[in-house]
Amino acid sequence: MEKNTNKKSASALIGAAFLMATSAIGPGFLTQTGQFTGNLKGSFGFVILVSVILAAIVQLNVWRVLCVSGMRGQDVANKVLPGLGYVIAFLVVAGGLVFNIGNVGGGALGFNSLLGIPTTYGCFLAGAIAICVFLYKNALDAMDTLTKILGGIMIVVIFVVILIVKPPVGMAVKETFVPTAPMDSIFPAILTLLGGTVGGYITFAGAHRLIDAGITKEENLKEINKSSVMGMIIATIVRIFLFLAVLGVVVKGVTLDAANPAADAFKQGAGEIGYRFAGLVLLCAAITSIIGAAYTSVSFLKTFSKSIEENENKVIIGFIIISTAIMFILGN
């Protein structure tokens, strides 16, 4: 019995790390990385380095406060200042909805690039896959499993593209520590990456997952820290791999399509197979982000309403349906 409990706890710790990482690795993450690599070339490595250090400080502190106290973000905020938790919950949920509309759109583009499916149908498919996770009785276990699988696929696929494009790794390493791009270009990129890695609901995703798994209090602090660091490492690996894959293309003087720089880099660097790979990465990133945004946004509401807590999965499904419907209506 104890062995099964330990196994379940280990699964939740890894799942929380992947949930945080894959929530950060959404369509915007891919676009930002492609665009900034195209603009800054090897100096984008320095941006990654600084943003990772700052994000790790934020991430560790937030996870430690929430998980040791056993209180979610909104509950801690209400303890600090009564009523503040409601304001934060509103902002996170509103922001999560906006991001999720984009995530559904990213899923539609992923299906289109990978399989040629029209985006109108693709957004419904992306939403449906995410909804299926929360139809399971053990939805949290299903969420953990899917984010691990899709996160792993992204890492492997991008690494294959790296092998094809053969980026200048030496130059990338050198400029990571001694950037040649001007600081007035580097500083905005650092702020953008920081917001995309620990901004909004993303910071809270993994911590709230651990609280739901009962991994709280000071005696679990070591495991909490490990899970937090693991999440940052996973997100950083994907960011570095994507940076190298795009760098291998732009150093040859290629100008990337501003509308979808990452996919264009994959296509120009590895041909048609590279374009399909880009679609697969985008699809995985979008689906995991849909799941992460919906789960975390609803987790900010359930302590305010017993009804929401008792029907959490249904509310999450409703959140995804609304995001998908808005994306379909907007059509862009």
C-alpha positions as CSV (number, residue, x, y, z in Angstrom):
1,M,0.0,0.0,0.0
2,E,2.8,2.4,0.9
3,K,4.6,1.5,-2.3
4,N,1.5,2.4,-4.4
5,T,1.2,5.7,-2.5
6,N,4.8,6.6,-3.1
7,K,4.4,5.7,-6.8
8,K,1.4,7.9,-7.1
9,S,3.2,10.8,-5.3
10,A,6.1,10.4,-7.7
11,S,3.8,10.5,-10.7
12,A,2.1,13.6,-9.3
13,L,5.4,15.4,-8.8
14,I,6.5,14.6,-12.4
15,G,3.1,15.5,-13.7
16,A,3.1,18.8,-11.9
17,A,6.5,19.6,-13.5
18,F,5.3,18.7,-17.0
19,L,2.0,20.6,-16.4
20,M,3.9,23.8,-15.6
21,A,6.4,23.3,-18.4
22,T,3.9,22.5,-21.1
23,S,1.6,25.2,-19.9
24,A,4.4,27.6,-20.6
25,I,5.2,25.9,-24.0
26,G,2.3,27.2,-25.9
27,P,1.9,28.6,-29.5
28,G,3.1,32.0,-28.2
29,F,6.2,30.3,-26.7
30,L,7.1,28.9,-30.2
31,T,6.4,32.2,-32.0
32,Q,8.5,34.2,-29.4
33,T,11.4,31.9,-29.7
34,G,11.4,31.9,-33.5
35,Q,11.0,35.6,-33.7
36,F,13.7,36.5,-31.2
37,T,16.2,34.0,-32.6
38,G,15.6,35.5,-36.0
39,N,16.3,39.0,-34.6
40,L,19.0,38.4,-32.1
41,K,20.7,35.3,-33.6
42,G,23.2,33.7,-31.1
43,S,22.6,36.5,-28.5
44,F,19.2,35.0,-27.8
45,G,21.1,32.4,-25.7
46,F,21.9,35.2,-23.3
47,V,18.2,36.1,-23.1
48,I,17.3,32.5,-22.3
49,L,20.0,32.4,-19.6
50,V,18.9,35.5,-17.8
51,S,15.1,34.7,-18.1
52,V,15.7,31.2,-16.7
53,I,17.5,32.5,-13.7
54,L,14.8,35.1,-12.9
55,A,12.0,32.6,-13.6
56,A,13.6,30.0,-11.4
57,I,13.6,32.5,-8.4
58,V,9.9,33.4,-9.0
59,Q,8.9,29.8,-9.5
60,L,10.6,28.3,-6.5
61,N,9.3,31.1,-4.2
62,V,5.7,30.8,-5.4
63,W,5.6,27.0,-5.2
64,R,7.2,26.9,-1.8
65,V,4.7,29.4,-0.3
66,L,1.6,27.8,-1.9
67,C,2.6,24.1,-1.3
68,V,4.0,24.5,2.2
69,S,0.9,26.5,3.3
70,G,-1.4,24.1,1.4
71,M,-3.3,27.2,0.1
72,R,-3.9,28.1,-3.6
73,G,-2.9,31.5,-4.9
74,Q,-6.3,33.1,-4.4
75,D,-6.4,31.9,-0.8
76,V,-3.0,33.2,0.0
77,A,-3.9,36.6,-1.5
78,N,-7.1,36.8,0.6
79,K,-5.0,36.1,3.7
80,V,-2.6,39.0,2.8
81,L,-5.5,41.4,2.0
82,P,-9.1,40.3,2.3
83,G,-10.8,40.5,-1.2
84,L,-7.5,40.5,-3.1
85,G,-7.9,36.8,-3.9
86,Y,-11.2,37.5,-5.8
87,V,-9.4,40.2,-7.9
88,I,-6.5,37.9,-8.7
89,A,-8.8,35.0,-9.5
90,F,-10.8,37.2,-11.9
91,L,-7.6,38.4,-13.6
92,V,-6.1,34.9,-13.9
93,V,-9.4,33.4,-15.2
94,A,-9.9,36.3,-17.7
95,G,-6.3,36.0,-18.9
96,G,-6.5,32.3,-19.0
97,L,-9.6,32.5,-21.2
98,V,-7.8,34.9,-23.6
99,F,-4.7,32.7,-23.8
100,N,-6.8,29.6,-24.2
101,I,-8.6,31.0,-27.2
102,G,-5.1,31.4,-28.8
103,N,-4.2,27.9,-27.7
104,V,-7.2,26.5,-29.5
105,G,-6.2,28.5,-32.6
106,G,-2.7,27.1,-32.3
107,G,-4.1,23.6,-32.2
108,A,-6.1,24.3,-35.4
109,L,-2.9,25.5,-37.1
110,G,-1.0,22.5,-35.8
111,F,-3.6,20.1,-37.4
112,N,-3.5,22.1,-40.6
113,S,0.4,22.0,-40.8
114,L,0.6,18.4,-39.8
115,L,-2.3,16.8,-41.6
116,G,-3.8,19.5,-43.9
117,I,-7.0,19.6,-41.9
118,P,-8.9,22.9,-42.3
119,T,-8.5,25.2,-39.3
120,T,-12.3,25.4,-38.8
121,Y,-12.3,21.6,-38.0
122,G,-8.9,21.7,-36.4
123,C,-10.0,24.0,-33.5
124,F,-12.9,21.6,-32.7
125,L,-10.5,18.6,-32.8
126,A,-8.0,20.4,-30.5
127,G,-10.7,21.3,-28.0
128,A,-12.2,17.8,-28.2
129,I,-8.9,16.1,-27.3
130,A,-8.5,18.4,-24.3
131,I,-12.1,17.7,-23.2
132,C,-11.6,14.0,-23.4
133,V,-9.0,14.2,-20.6
134,F,-11.5,15.6,-18.2
135,L,-14.1,13.0,-19.1
136,Y,-12.1,10.5,-17.2
137,K,-12.9,9.7,-13.6
138,N,-9.2,10.1,-12.7
139,A,-8.8,13.2,-14.8
140,L,-5.7,14.5,-13.0
141,D,-3.9,11.2,-13.7
142,A,-4.9,11.4,-17.4
143,M,-3.7,15.0,-17.5
144,D,-0.4,14.0,-16.0
145,T,0.1,11.2,-18.5
146,L,-0.9,13.2,-21.6
147,T,1.3,16.2,-20.7
148,K,4.3,13.8,-20.2
149,I,3.8,12.1,-23.5
150,L,3.2,15.3,-25.5
151,G,6.1,17.1,-23.7
152,G,8.4,14.2,-24.6
153,I,7.3,14.2,-28.2
154,M,8.1,17.9,-28.5
155,I,11.6,17.4,-27.2
156,V,12.4,14.5,-29.5
157,V,11.0,16.1,-32.6
158,I,12.8,19.4,-32.1
159,F,16.1,17.5,-31.4
160,V,15.7,15.7,-34.7
161,V,15.4,19.0,-36.5
162,I,18.6,20.2,-34.7
163,L,20.4,17.2,-36.2
164,I,19.2,18.1,-39.6
165,V,20.0,21.8,-39.6
166,K,23.3,21.5,-37.7
167,P,23.3,24.8,-35.8
168,P,26.5,26.6,-34.8
169,V,26.6,25.4,-31.2
170,G,29.9,27.0,-30.5
171,M,28.7,30.5,-31.5
172,A,25.5,29.9,-29.5
173,V,27.4,29.0,-26.3
174,K,29.8,32.0,-26.7
175,E,27.0,34.5,-27.2
176,T,25.0,33.1,-24.4
177,F,27.7,34.6,-22.1
178,V,29.0,37.4,-24.3
179,P,26.1,38.7,-26.4
180,T,26.8,40.8,-29.4
181,A,23.3,42.2,-29.9
182,P,22.5,45.6,-28.4
183,M,21.0,45.6,-24.9
184,D,18.1,47.7,-26.0
185,S,17.0,44.7,-28.1
186,I,17.9,42.1,-25.5
187,F,16.1,43.7,-22.5
188,P,12.5,43.6,-24.1
189,A,13.2,40.0,-25.1
190,I,14.1,39.1,-21.5
191,L,10.8,40.7,-20.2
192,T,8.8,38.9,-22.8
193,L,10.3,35.5,-22.1
194,L,9.9,36.0,-18.4
195,G,6.2,36.8,-18.7
196,G,5.7,33.8,-21.1
197,T,7.4,31.4,-18.6
198,V,6.0,32.4,-15.2
199,G,3.4,34.9,-16.1
200,G,-0.4,34.6,-15.4
201,Y,-1.7,31.2,-14.6
202,I,1.5,29.4,-15.6
203,T,3.4,29.9,-12.3
204,F,0.4,28.4,-10.4
205,A,-0.3,25.4,-12.6
206,G,2.1,22.9,-11.1
207,A,1.8,24.2,-7.5
208,H,-2.0,23.8,-7.7
209,R,-1.5,20.3,-9.1
210,L,0.6,19.4,-6.1
211,I,-1.9,20.8,-3.7
212,D,-4.7,18.7,-5.4
213,A,-2.4,15.7,-4.9
214,G,-2.0,16.4,-1.2
215,I,1.8,17.1,-1.5
216,T,1.9,19.9,0.9
217,K,3.5,21.1,4.2
218,E,7.1,21.5,5.2
219,E,7.9,17.8,5.3
220,N,7.4,17.7,1.5
221,L,9.5,20.8,0.8
222,K,12.3,18.8,-0.8
223,E,9.9,17.1,-3.3
224,I,8.2,20.4,-4.0
225,N,11.5,22.0,-4.8
226,K,12.5,19.1,-7.1
227,S,9.2,19.3,-9.0
228,S,9.5,23.0,-9.4
229,V,13.1,22.8,-10.7
230,M,12.2,19.9,-13.0
231,G,9.4,22.0,-14.6
232,M,11.8,24.8,-15.2
233,I,14.4,22.4,-16.7
234,I,11.9,20.8,-19.1
235,A,10.7,24.2,-20.3
236,T,14.3,25.4,-20.7
237,I,15.3,22.3,-22.7
238,V,12.5,22.9,-25.2
239,R,13.4,26.6,-25.4
240,I,17.1,25.8,-26.0
241,F,16.4,23.1,-28.5
242,L,14.0,25.4,-30.4
243,F,16.5,28.2,-30.3
244,L,19.2,26.0,-31.8
245,A,16.9,24.6,-34.5
246,V,15.9,28.1,-35.6
247,L,19.5,29.4,-35.3
248,G,20.7,26.8,-37.7
249,V,18.5,28.3,-40.3
250,V,18.8,32.1,-39.7
251,V,22.6,32.1,-39.6
252,K,22.5,31.2,-43.3
253,G,20.8,34.5,-44.0
254,V,17.3,33.2,-44.2
255,T,14.5,35.7,-43.3
256,L,11.7,34.0,-41.5
257,D,8.0,34.5,-42.1
258,A,6.9,36.9,-39.3
259,A,3.4,35.2,-39.1
260,N,4.9,31.8,-38.1
261,P,8.7,32.1,-37.7
262,A,9.2,28.7,-35.9
263,A,7.3,26.7,-38.6
264,D,9.0,28.6,-41.4
265,A,12.4,27.9,-39.9
266,F,11.6,24.2,-39.7
267,K,10.4,24.2,-43.3
268,Q,13.4,26.1,-44.7
269,G,15.8,24.0,-42.6
270,A,14.4,20.5,-43.1
271,G,12.0,20.8,-46.0
272,E,8.5,19.3,-46.1
273,I,9.2,16.9,-43.2
274,G,10.4,19.9,-41.2
275,Y,7.1,21.7,-41.8
276,R,5.2,18.6,-40.7
277,F,7.4,18.4,-37.6
278,A,6.6,22.0,-36.9
279,G,2.9,21.2,-37.1
280,L,3.3,18.3,-34.6
281,V,5.2,20.5,-32.2
282,L,2.6,23.2,-32.4
283,L,-0.2,20.7,-31.9
284,C,1.4,19.2,-28.8
285,A,2.2,22.6,-27.4
286,A,-1.4,23.8,-28.1
287,I,-3.2,20.8,-26.5
288,T,-1.0,20.8,-23.4
289,S,-1.6,24.5,-23.0
290,I,-5.3,24.2,-23.4
291,I,-5.3,21.6,-20.7
292,G,-3.1,23.7,-18.4
293,A,-4.9,26.9,-18.9
294,A,-8.3,25.4,-18.3
295,Y,-7.3,23.4,-15.2
296,T,-5.4,26.2,-13.6
297,S,-8.1,28.9,-14.3
298,V,-10.8,26.7,-12.7
299,S,-8.6,25.9,-9.8
300,F,-8.7,29.7,-9.0
301,L,-12.5,29.5,-8.7
302,K,-13.2,26.3,-6.8
303,T,-12.4,27.5,-3.3
304,F,-14.9,30.3,-3.7
305,S,-17.8,27.9,-4.6
306,K,-18.6,24.4,-3.3
307,S,-20.6,23.8,-6.4
308,I,-17.6,24.5,-8.7
309,E,-15.4,22.3,-6.5
310,E,-17.8,19.4,-6.7
311,N,-18.2,19.8,-10.4
312,E,-14.6,20.8,-11.2
313,N,-14.2,18.6,-14.3
314,K,-17.5,19.8,-15.8
315,V,-16.5,23.4,-15.2
316,I,-13.2,22.8,-16.9
317,I,-14.9,21.2,-19.9
318,G,-17.2,24.2,-20.1
319,F,-14.2,26.5,-20.0
320,I,-12.7,24.6,-23.0
321,I,-16.0,24.7,-24.9
322,I,-16.2,28.4,-24.4
323,S,-12.6,28.9,-25.6
324,T,-13.2,26.7,-28.6
325,A,-16.5,28.4,-29.5
326,I,-15.0,31.9,-29.4
327,M,-12.1,30.8,-31.5
328,F,-14.5,29.3,-34.1
329,I,-16.6,32.5,-34.1
330,L,-13.5,34.8,-34.5
331,G,-12.1,32.5,-37.2
332,N,-8.6,34.0,-36.8
